[in-house]
Amino acid sequence: MLAPMTSDQATPEGLVTDDELRWLGMRARGGFGLVMTSAAYVRPDGKAGKGQFGIFSDDHIEGYARLGAVLKAQGRVSALQLHHGGYRCPTRCVPQPVGPSDDPESQSRAFTTAEVEQVVEDFVRAAVRAERAGFDGVELHGAHGYLLTQFLSTTDNRRDDRYGGSLENRSRVIFEIIDGVRRACRPDFQLGLRLSAERYGLRLAEMRDLAAELMRQGKIDYLDMSLWDAGKEPVEADHQGRSLFSWFTDLPRHGVRLGAAGKIMSARTAATLVEEGADFALIGRAAILHHDFAARALADPTFAARPLPVTLDYLAAEGLGARFLRYITTFEGFVAPSPAPAA
């Protein structure tokens, strides 16, 4: 699976661009079984970056229909990632950040109960737009400290209504979105969820319990664990001594597929992840370096992504547009310094 990655290539209105069509189209041709978009914000107050894609309006459907057609032409499964930045939305993108609770540091205010109910509906409407655009499914972005993670967080969520307190209450918004998508979209419309397992005020034991309940209910098709490093141990001392991912691989799956992302830079690492219990591997940075990483990994079990840093010219040839290239330079060690001009 191509991991969902920020490309910063949308128009100011959040519309799909030719650069994004090229970027994802090359990955579709490169052999990825499922190709996922960058995170798309489901309502205007969820925009977390100037170049982020949107899915909050019917105006976005036409561009996604073009993208969906490109992916389908290559025989790939397509997924559109649904997102809201919560209090991580900068004030340059939204007039007033919002989240589960007031947060003075980000100048964010808490949603009312009625507003949380509207957030649920906005995620569902976004899924319907993705279906209308011809996508095979959507993934809910519940990772990396954004809105759905903030609701799960024991530190960010200080609510005293039915969306705060116990894990059941803090995860309620996710289950309500899942139920809403299942009611609104066709039965074979794929639904995935991306989760973080730790940090952001999350407790590993709770995330394991949440994953178990999500799989027990069987209403999602896949669970995407974003681990930063798929082979790492947990940060919580009480759970160390085994890999972070292993806390999820031994759960009954009830037909739900389980995958993981994080520093999977070679065919061997991906194969090891599957051997350790994953149903699929999500490829991020290695897919930036090689649009055809999936095809190469399937053809050659010794294939590994080229070492960093690489030049901007190399990345441009791999399908990154000008704005994606500017964004990728913010990742330390990814891009080689430009040579000094001749004296």
N, C-alpha and C positions, 0 to 999 in steps of 0.2 A: 504494500500500500504506500502511495505517496503521502507523506505526512503533511498536514496543513501547515503552511508557512507564510509569514508576512512577506509580501512583495512590495507593498507601498505603491502599487501601480494603478490604483483607481483614479477616476476623475474626482474633482472636489465634491461632486454629488454622489460619489460612491458607485459610479457606473463602470462596467467592464470595458477594458481598453484592448487595442490590438496587441500591445505588449504582453498583456496577461494571456490572450489567446495563444500567442507564440510560446510563452513560457510553459503553460500547461499542455499545449498541444505537443510540444517536443517530448514531455514526460510520458504522455499517452503513447506516442510512437516508440518510446524507449522501453516499453514492456511492463509498466506497472499495472497490476491487475485492477486496482481501484485508485482513481485519481481524485484527490480532494482539493477543494479551493482554499484560498486564504480565508481567514475568519471574516464573516460578513455581519455587520451589526443590524439588529432586528428592529431598532427604533432609534430616532435621531439622538437621544440622550445617551446612547451606548457607543458612540464613535470614539475609539481609543487612539486613532492616528490619522494624520491628514490625508494619507493615501490609502485609507482602508476602504474596502468594498462594503456596499450596503445591500440590504434585502428588505428594507422597511417600506418600500413603495412598489406599486405595480410598474412604475417607470423602470425598475431594474430588471424586469422579466426579459425584455428583448435581448439585452446583452448576455444574460445567462443562457438564453435559448441558443444563441450563437456558440457560446462556450460548450454547452451540453452537446450540441451537434458535432463539434470538433472531437470531443471525447468519444462519443458514440461511434463516429466514423472509424475510429481505431479499435473498436470492439471492447472498450474499457467500461468498467462500472464507474459511475460518477457520483460524487457526494459533495454537497455544499455545506460548509461549516457555519453554524448559527452561533452568534456571539453578542454579548453585551459587556462593555468594559467596566461597568459599575464605577466605583470611586477612582479607578485607575484611568478614567477618561480625563485628559488634561483640559484646562479651561480654554485653551486655544482651539479645542474641537467642540466643546459643549459649553453653553452659558453657565449651567449649574450641574456639576457632577452629582450623581445619586447612587445610593447603595442600600444595603440592608439596615444600616445604622448611621447615625450622624458621625462624621469623621472630620474633625477640625483641620487636620493636617492637609487633607486634599480639598477642603472646603465643600465636602460632600454632605448632602442631607439624606435622611432616611426616607425610603418609600413608605407611604401609608399602606395599610392592608389592601385597600381597594387598588392602589397602584401596583402592588405585587400581583394581584389578580390580573391586571391589565398586561403586565410583563409576560405572564404565562400566555395570554392570548396573543401577544405580539410574536412570541416565538412560534406559536402554532401557525399564525398567518404567514410568517416567513417560510415555514415548511411547505405550506400550500403553494406559495409563489415558486419555490424550487421545483415542486412537482409540476406545476404549470409550465415551467421553463424546460421540462424534459429531463430533469435529473432523476437518477435512480434512487436517491435518498439524501438524507441530511445527517450531520453529526452535531450534537449539542456540545458546545465548548464549556466544560465544567472544570477546567484546569487553570494553572498558572496565575492564580490570584485574581481572576476576573469575576464578574458578578456572581455566577453560579457557585464558584469557589468561595466567594465572600459569604454567601448564605450558609455554606457548609462549615465555615470557619468558626472555631470556638472563641476566637478573639475579635473578628470583624463583625460577627452577628451577635448583637446584644438586644435583640427584639424580645418582647414579652407577649406577642400574639401567636397565632398558630404557625408562624414561619420562624420562630425562634425558640431557644431552650434546648430541648432534647434533640438527638440526632434525627429522630423521626420528623420533628418539626423543621429542623434546619434543612433537611433534604426534601421537604414536601414540595417545594417549587419545582424541583427536577422531576419528581414523579407526576406532578400535575401537567407539566409540559409533555412528558412522554405519553400520558393518557390522552392529552389533547391532540397530539400529532396522530396517534393511532385512530382516533375518532374521525379526524378531518381528512386523512390521506388514504389512498388505496391500500389494500391489505399487503401487497408485495412491495410497498415503498419502504426502502431500507432506513433504519434508524439506529444510529450509533451514539455513543457518549464518550467524551474524552475526560479523564479524571487525573488529577494529581494524587499521589499517595501520601505525601508528607509536605512539610513547610506550610506557609500561609495560614498558620493556626489550625492545621489539620492534624488529626491523630491517626496514626497508622491503624490501630485496632478498629477505629470507627470506619475508616475507609474500607477496610476488609469486610466489615459487617455490611456496609452500604453495597459493595460489589456483590456480596453474597445474596442480598435481597434483590438487587437489580436482576441478577441471573436467575434467581428462583422464580421471579415473576415472569421472566421470559418475554417481556414486551419490547426489548431492544434486540437488535441483531448482532451487535458487537460492542465490546467494551475496549476502549483504547487507553491504555495506561501510559501517561507521559512521565517518564522517570528521569529525564536528563541524561542518565547513564543506565542503560538496561541491565548492566551487570553489577551495579553498586549495591552496597549494604544499606540498610535504613540508617537515618540519622539518629533515631531514638535508640538509646543504649539498650533498653529492655528487649528490643527486637533484632539486635545485631547477631552475627554468627551465621547468617544465611542471607541470600540475596533478597533485595526488596521485592523483586518480581515473584519470588517463590511464595510470598505470603498470599498471592492471588491464584497461582497455578493449581493449588490443591483444592480449590473451591468447586463444588458441583456447578456445572455450567448450564444445564437444562436447554441446550441448543444454542446458547449465546456464544459467539466467538470471542476469544480473548487475545489481544495483541499488545505490543509494547513498543515504545520509541525511546531513543536515547543513545547517541554515539554508536550507531550501527553503521560502521564504515567499511565493512567487508562482507563478502559472501559467507565466510566462515562464522563471523559473529551472528549474522542473521540465521544461519543454519543451527548454531548452538542455541539460540533463543528458542527456536522451534523444538529442538531436542529437549529443552528444559520445560516445555509445556505450552508455548505460545502457539496459537493457531495462525498467526501472521505477524510479520515484522513491518513497522512503519519506518520509512527511510526519509530523513530530512536533509542534513548537510551533504551527505554523499550524493543525494539527488540533485543538489545545486551544482556539485562538481561534475556529475555525469548524468546527462539527461536520460541515458540508457543504462543506468546502474542495474536496474532489474534484469534486463536482457543479458547483460554481461555476467551478473551473479549466477543466473540460471545456467548459463553456458559454461562457466568456469568457476569451480568451487574455490579456487585460490585467488579470485579477483578481489582487489582492494582499491578503495578510492585513492586517488593521487594525493600526496602529502601537501599540506598547507605551508606557506601561503601560495596563492596563485595570482596571476595578473588580472587586471580588469578586462583586458582583451580576451583572455581565455574565458572568463565568465560571460562576456558578451557573446562569444561564439556558442556558449552553452544555453543561450536563450534569455539571459537576464537583460531587461530593458534599462534605460538610463536611470530611472528612479530606483529600481531594485539595486542597481550597481552602487548608487549613493548610499542606500540603506545598508548594504552588506559591508561597506567600509567601516561601519560602527562596530562590527564584530572583531574583537582583538585577534590579530594573527591570521585573519582569513585572507586578506588582500596584501600582496607584496607592495612595498613602497615604490612609488614611481622613481625612475632613475633621475639623478640630478642632471640639470641641463649642462651641456658642454660649456666650458669656460670660453 
